[in-house]
């Protein structure tokens, strides 16, 4: 099938090609509003301070910087440990933190750790993020060579939802509807083997049409 033939088919079934994406968009829009709850993400940044940071010599400072950078990844892992999460839940009076999605990001070239907590409760996300930052400092001082994990910015209460991305879902549904419409049109054409025109006869038999019988209406 050539592109021109495909465009001709789509034009012939233009109503289906237009309506199916619209139906998919409306269905996804309603589903995203009625079935998907808004989520809120609270973010806090922390700075890892090695226990020997107080030395004044340049060699000590260089050594401390390298040590702190290596410790950063360990602290990032510690943030998601059962102990830190349990301590944070106890601090907030919660049985656990299962309803919260926790993401920790750390770069190998810095001593800054970014903690993001996402849930359907804006205030709860901020509370959990701040509690985790507080608890990880205590645990890190106890089990690692860390003087403290200092909070750069406390997590504020999110004012706007971070998800779900309803516009993206609707756009994807529209594209899926369009692809489905094209597939249906092509499948209908493949299944339909009826001869409808002289051109179909020529293509099927590979012979020219030498005559036509006019359609008679009213028996005349």
BALOBA-1460 file (C-alpha; in Angstrom, 3 decimals):
// residues 220
<rec num="1" residu="x" x="0.000" y="0.000" z="0.000"/>
<rec num="2" residu="x" x="1.389" y="3.356" z="-1.050"/>
<rec num="3" residu="x" x="1.215" y="6.513" z="1.027"/>
<rec num="4" residu="x" x="-1.307" y="7.989" z="-1.402"/>
<rec num="5" residu="x" x="-3.543" y="4.938" z="-1.045"/>
<rec num="6" residu="x" x="-3.279" y="5.171" z="2.743"/>
<rec num="7" residu="x" x="-4.221" y="8.846" z="2.720"/>
<rec num="8" residu="x" x="-7.163" y="8.041" z="0.471"/>
<rec num="9" residu="x" x="-8.330" y="5.365" z="2.896"/>
<rec num="10" residu="x" x="-7.974" y="7.710" z="5.878"/>
<rec num="11" residu="x" x="-9.932" y="10.391" z="4.066"/>
<rec num="12" residu="x" x="-12.626" y="7.850" z="3.273"/>
<rec num="13" residu="x" x="-12.902" y="6.943" z="6.966"/>
<rec num="14" residu="x" x="-12.189" y="10.439" z="8.244"/>
<rec num="15" residu="x" x="-14.912" y="10.278" z="10.894"/>
<rec num="16" residu="x" x="-13.292" y="7.234" z="12.533"/>
<rec num="17" residu="x" x="-9.821" y="8.775" z="12.312"/>
<rec num="18" residu="x" x="-11.055" y="11.893" z="14.116"/>
<rec num="19" residu="x" x="-13.474" y="10.387" z="16.614"/>
<rec num="20" residu="x" x="-11.347" y="7.545" z="17.985"/>
<rec num="21" residu="x" x="-8.488" y="9.784" z="19.227"/>
<rec num="22" residu="x" x="-11.035" y="12.162" z="20.761"/>
<rec num="23" residu="x" x="-12.761" y="9.287" z="22.561"/>
<rec num="24" residu="x" x="-9.395" y="8.036" z="23.864"/>
<rec num="25" residu="x" x="-8.458" y="11.544" z="25.053"/>
<rec num="26" residu="x" x="-11.744" y="12.022" z="26.891"/>
<rec num="27" residu="x" x="-11.568" y="8.558" z="28.460"/>
<rec num="28" residu="x" x="-7.994" y="9.084" z="29.670"/>
<rec num="29" residu="x" x="-8.801" y="12.578" z="30.915"/>
<rec num="30" residu="x" x="-11.725" y="11.295" z="32.979"/>
<rec num="31" residu="x" x="-9.682" y="8.353" z="34.276"/>
<rec num="32" residu="x" x="-6.789" y="10.604" z="35.310"/>
<rec num="33" residu="x" x="-9.138" y="12.937" z="37.183"/>
<rec num="34" residu="x" x="-11.377" y="10.333" z="38.799"/>
<rec num="35" residu="x" x="-8.911" y="7.509" z="39.446"/>
<rec num="36" residu="x" x="-5.507" y="9.198" z="39.889"/>
<rec num="37" residu="x" x="-4.887" y="11.237" z="43.027"/>
<rec num="38" residu="x" x="-2.679" y="14.319" z="43.044"/>
<rec num="39" residu="x" x="0.802" y="13.717" z="44.421"/>
<rec num="40" residu="x" x="3.083" y="16.237" z="46.118"/>
<rec num="41" residu="x" x="6.883" y="16.203" z="46.260"/>
<rec num="42" residu="x" x="8.854" y="17.791" z="49.110"/>
<rec num="43" residu="x" x="12.582" y="18.359" z="48.587"/>
<rec num="44" residu="x" x="15.411" y="18.990" z="51.035"/>
<rec num="45" residu="x" x="19.177" y="19.297" z="50.499"/>
<rec num="46" residu="x" x="21.828" y="18.086" z="52.942"/>
<rec num="47" residu="x" x="25.579" y="18.641" z="53.265"/>
<rec num="48" residu="x" x="27.865" y="15.883" z="54.553"/>
<rec num="49" residu="x" x="30.516" y="17.120" z="56.990"/>
<rec num="50" residu="x" x="33.392" y="14.735" z="57.789"/>
<rec num="51" residu="x" x="34.498" y="14.405" z="61.399"/>
<rec num="52" residu="x" x="38.023" y="15.825" z="60.709"/>
<rec num="53" residu="x" x="36.710" y="18.958" z="58.973"/>
<rec num="54" residu="x" x="37.901" y="21.174" z="61.814"/>
<rec num="55" residu="x" x="41.615" y="20.868" z="60.912"/>
<rec num="56" residu="x" x="43.267" y="23.971" z="59.432"/>
<rec num="57" residu="x" x="46.029" y="22.371" z="57.334"/>
<rec num="58" residu="x" x="45.542" y="22.297" z="53.577"/>
<rec num="59" residu="x" x="46.435" y="18.603" z="53.367"/>
<rec num="60" residu="x" x="43.884" y="17.799" z="56.024"/>
<rec num="61" residu="x" x="41.251" y="19.832" z="54.206"/>
<rec num="62" residu="x" x="42.008" y="18.012" z="50.964"/>
<rec num="63" residu="x" x="41.835" y="14.670" z="52.739"/>
<rec num="64" residu="x" x="38.569" y="15.641" z="54.432"/>
<rec num="65" residu="x" x="37.068" y="16.708" z="51.121"/>
<rec num="66" residu="x" x="37.902" y="13.379" z="49.485"/>
<rec num="67" residu="x" x="36.624" y="11.454" z="52.493"/>
<rec num="68" residu="x" x="33.402" y="13.432" z="52.581"/>
<rec num="69" residu="x" x="32.771" y="12.849" z="48.898"/>
<rec num="70" residu="x" x="33.177" y="9.117" z="49.414"/>
<rec num="71" residu="x" x="30.968" y="9.208" z="52.490"/>
<rec num="72" residu="x" x="28.210" y="11.024" z="50.616"/>
<rec num="73" residu="x" x="27.137" y="7.914" z="48.735"/>
<rec num="74" residu="x" x="27.137" y="5.950" z="51.975"/>
<rec num="75" residu="x" x="24.906" y="8.539" z="53.636"/>
<rec num="76" residu="x" x="22.602" y="8.504" z="50.603"/>
<rec num="77" residu="x" x="22.252" y="4.747" z="51.017"/>
<rec num="78" residu="x" x="21.783" y="5.143" z="54.759"/>
<rec num="79" residu="x" x="18.828" y="7.480" z="54.129"/>
<rec num="80" residu="x" x="16.851" y="4.565" z="52.701"/>
<rec num="81" residu="x" x="17.867" y="2.063" z="55.378"/>
<rec num="82" residu="x" x="15.263" y="0.419" z="57.590"/>
<rec num="83" residu="x" x="16.719" y="1.997" z="60.722"/>
<rec num="84" residu="x" x="16.547" y="5.589" z="59.482"/>
<rec num="85" residu="x" x="13.055" y="5.095" z="58.089"/>
<rec num="86" residu="x" x="11.920" y="3.457" z="61.314"/>
<rec num="87" residu="x" x="13.378" y="6.302" z="63.402"/>
<rec num="88" residu="x" x="11.685" y="8.887" z="61.166"/>
<rec num="89" residu="x" x="8.345" y="7.083" z="61.408"/>
<rec num="90" residu="x" x="8.653" y="6.926" z="65.217"/>
<rec num="91" residu="x" x="9.511" y="10.632" z="65.349"/>
<rec num="92" residu="x" x="6.349" y="11.444" z="63.382"/>
<rec num="93" residu="x" x="4.189" y="8.957" z="65.255"/>
<rec num="94" residu="x" x="3.595" y="6.836" z="62.169"/>
<rec num="95" residu="x" x="3.650" y="3.019" z="62.004"/>
<rec num="96" residu="x" x="5.822" y="3.087" z="58.849"/>
<rec num="97" residu="x" x="6.596" y="5.120" z="55.723"/>
<rec num="98" residu="x" x="5.078" y="2.757" z="53.171"/>
<rec num="99" residu="x" x="2.802" y="5.417" z="51.687"/>
<rec num="100" residu="x" x="5.739" y="7.656" z="50.778"/>
<rec num="101" residu="x" x="7.955" y="7.386" z="47.714"/>
<rec num="102" residu="x" x="11.501" y="8.329" z="48.737"/>
<rec num="103" residu="x" x="14.168" y="9.294" z="46.186"/>
<rec num="104" residu="x" x="17.769" y="10.110" z="47.098"/>
<rec num="105" residu="x" x="20.190" y="11.752" z="44.657"/>
<rec num="106" residu="x" x="23.896" y="12.391" z="45.200"/>
<rec num="107" residu="x" x="26.630" y="13.459" z="42.808"/>
<rec num="108" residu="x" x="30.091" y="11.929" z="43.092"/>
<rec num="109" residu="x" x="31.764" y="15.345" z="42.764"/>
<rec num="110" residu="x" x="29.870" y="17.107" z="45.561"/>
<rec num="111" residu="x" x="28.949" y="16.552" z="49.189"/>
<rec num="112" residu="x" x="25.330" y="17.573" z="48.683"/>
<rec num="113" residu="x" x="22.523" y="15.032" z="48.928"/>
<rec num="114" residu="x" x="19.056" y="15.778" z="47.586"/>
<rec num="115" residu="x" x="16.137" y="13.991" z="49.226"/>
<rec num="116" residu="x" x="12.678" y="13.956" z="47.636"/>
<rec num="117" residu="x" x="9.566" y="12.523" z="49.282"/>
<rec num="118" residu="x" x="6.382" y="12.109" z="47.252"/>
<rec num="119" residu="x" x="2.896" y="11.219" z="48.490"/>
<rec num="120" residu="x" x="-0.729" y="12.289" z="48.211"/>
<rec num="121" residu="x" x="-0.346" y="14.371" z="51.408"/>
<rec num="122" residu="x" x="1.557" y="17.641" z="50.865"/>
<rec num="123" residu="x" x="2.225" y="18.338" z="54.537"/>
<rec num="124" residu="x" x="3.069" y="14.701" z="55.189"/>
<rec num="125" residu="x" x="5.672" y="14.699" z="52.418"/>
<rec num="126" residu="x" x="7.416" y="17.725" z="53.945"/>
<rec num="127" residu="x" x="7.275" y="16.242" z="57.450"/>
<rec num="128" residu="x" x="8.758" y="12.929" z="56.323"/>
<rec num="129" residu="x" x="11.542" y="14.623" z="54.335"/>
<rec num="130" residu="x" x="12.573" y="16.754" z="57.306"/>
<rec num="131" residu="x" x="12.347" y="13.823" z="59.723"/>
<rec num="132" residu="x" x="14.538" y="11.650" z="57.499"/>
<rec num="133" residu="x" x="17.126" y="14.413" z="57.237"/>
<rec num="134" residu="x" x="17.170" y="14.763" z="61.015"/>
<rec num="135" residu="x" x="17.367" y="11.040" z="61.722"/>
<rec num="136" residu="x" x="20.069" y="10.274" z="59.153"/>
<rec num="137" residu="x" x="22.401" y="12.773" z="60.819"/>
<rec num="138" residu="x" x="22.087" y="10.990" z="64.162"/>
<rec num="139" residu="x" x="22.586" y="7.530" z="62.671"/>
<rec num="140" residu="x" x="25.504" y="8.667" z="60.469"/>
<rec num="141" residu="x" x="27.332" y="10.124" z="63.477"/>
<rec num="142" residu="x" x="26.888" y="6.835" z="65.307"/>
<rec num="143" residu="x" x="27.899" y="4.347" z="62.618"/>
<rec num="144" residu="x" x="30.108" y="6.341" z="60.232"/>
<rec num="145" residu="x" x="33.035" y="8.780" z="60.304"/>
<rec num="146" residu="x" x="30.668" y="11.737" z="59.920"/>
<rec num="147" residu="x" x="30.534" y="14.810" z="62.123"/>
<rec num="148" residu="x" x="27.050" y="15.746" z="60.940"/>
<rec num="149" residu="x" x="24.701" y="15.828" z="57.991"/>
<rec num="150" residu="x" x="23.634" y="19.463" z="57.857"/>
<rec num="151" residu="x" x="20.348" y="20.455" z="56.280"/>
<rec num="152" residu="x" x="20.863" y="23.209" z="53.705"/>
<rec num="153" residu="x" x="17.184" y="23.885" z="53.055"/>
<rec num="154" residu="x" x="14.348" y="22.359" z="55.028"/>
<rec num="155" residu="x" x="11.621" y="20.860" z="52.904"/>
<rec num="156" residu="x" x="8.714" y="23.314" z="52.598"/>
<rec num="157" residu="x" x="5.144" y="22.117" z="52.207"/>
<rec num="158" residu="x" x="4.468" y="21.758" z="48.464"/>
<rec num="159" residu="x" x="1.807" y="24.179" z="47.269"/>
<rec num="160" residu="x" x="1.170" y="22.599" z="43.863"/>
<rec num="161" residu="x" x="0.938" y="18.921" z="42.918"/>
<rec num="162" residu="x" x="3.921" y="17.352" z="41.190"/>
<rec num="163" residu="x" x="1.862" y="14.672" z="39.490"/>
<rec num="164" residu="x" x="0.309" y="12.889" z="37.815"/>
<rec num="165" residu="x" x="1.125" y="14.492" z="34.467"/>
<rec num="166" residu="x" x="-2.410" y="14.386" z="33.126"/>
<rec num="167" residu="x" x="-1.627" y="16.356" z="29.963"/>
<rec num="168" residu="x" x="1.036" y="13.810" z="29.022"/>
<rec num="169" residu="x" x="-1.371" y="10.923" z="29.591"/>
<rec num="170" residu="x" x="-4.029" y="12.617" z="27.452"/>
<rec num="171" residu="x" x="-1.511" y="13.280" z="24.654"/>
<rec num="172" residu="x" x="-0.342" y="9.663" z="24.707"/>
<rec num="173" residu="x" x="-3.970" y="8.484" z="24.626"/>
<rec num="174" residu="x" x="-4.624" y="10.700" z="21.590"/>
<rec num="175" residu="x" x="-1.630" y="9.240" z="19.748"/>
<rec num="176" residu="x" x="-2.676" y="5.707" z="20.681"/>
<rec num="177" residu="x" x="-6.186" y="6.426" z="19.405"/>
<rec num="178" residu="x" x="-4.811" y="7.768" z="16.119"/>
<rec num="179" residu="x" x="-2.583" y="4.717" z="15.604"/>
<rec num="180" residu="x" x="-5.498" y="2.445" z="16.453"/>
<rec num="181" residu="x" x="-7.724" y="4.250" z="13.947"/>
<rec num="182" residu="x" x="-5.105" y="3.881" z="11.194"/>
<rec num="183" residu="x" x="-4.675" y="0.193" z="12.012"/>
<rec num="184" residu="x" x="-8.442" y="-0.393" z="11.926"/>
<rec num="185" residu="x" x="-8.797" y="1.392" z="8.590"/>
<rec num="186" residu="x" x="-5.967" y="-0.634" z="7.043"/>
<rec num="187" residu="x" x="-7.333" y="-3.887" z="8.464"/>
<rec num="188" residu="x" x="-10.807" y="-3.120" z="7.129"/>
<rec num="189" residu="x" x="-9.341" y="-2.526" z="3.682"/>
<rec num="190" residu="x" x="-7.337" y="-5.766" z="3.785"/>
<rec num="191" residu="x" x="-10.354" y="-7.822" z="4.863"/>
<rec num="192" residu="x" x="-12.710" y="-6.208" z="2.338"/>
<rec num="193" residu="x" x="-12.150" y="-8.154" z="-0.921"/>
<rec num="194" residu="x" x="-15.217" y="-6.859" z="-2.776"/>
<rec num="195" residu="x" x="-14.754" y="-5.373" z="-6.257"/>
<rec num="196" residu="x" x="-16.182" y="-1.868" z="-6.221"/>
<rec num="197" residu="x" x="-14.883" y="-0.132" z="-9.337"/>
<rec num="198" residu="x" x="-13.454" y="-0.646" z="-12.813"/>
<rec num="199" residu="x" x="-10.048" y="0.184" z="-11.403"/>
<rec num="200" residu="x" x="-10.387" y="-2.722" z="-8.969"/>
<rec num="201" residu="x" x="-11.205" y="-5.049" z="-11.871"/>
<rec num="202" residu="x" x="-8.176" y="-3.896" z="-13.835"/>
<rec num="203" residu="x" x="-5.925" y="-4.354" z="-10.828"/>
<rec num="204" residu="x" x="-7.341" y="-7.789" z="-9.986"/>
<rec num="205" residu="x" x="-7.408" y="-9.274" z="-13.514"/>
<rec num="206" residu="x" x="-4.578" y="-7.212" z="-14.991"/>
<rec num="207" residu="x" x="-6.794" y="-6.591" z="-18.035"/>
<rec num="208" residu="x" x="-8.206" y="-3.333" z="-19.376"/>
<rec num="209" residu="x" x="-11.920" y="-2.571" z="-19.072"/>
<rec num="210" residu="x" x="-13.396" y="-2.255" z="-22.583"/>
<rec num="211" residu="x" x="-17.007" y="-1.526" z="-21.702"/>
<rec num="212" residu="x" x="-19.370" y="-0.418" z="-19.003"/>
<rec num="213" residu="x" x="-23.049" y="-1.148" z="-18.324"/>
<rec num="214" residu="x" x="-24.845" y="1.939" z="-17.069"/>
<rec num="215" residu="x" x="-26.884" y="1.616" z="-13.887"/>
<rec num="216" residu="x" x="-30.632" y="1.465" z="-14.639"/>
<rec num="217" residu="x" x="-32.958" y="3.121" z="-12.173"/>
<rec num="218" residu="x" x="-36.686" y="2.515" z="-12.008"/>
<rec num="219" residu="x" x="-36.525" y="-0.443" z="-14.356"/>
<rec num="220" residu="x" x="-35.794" y="1.755" z="-17.406"/>
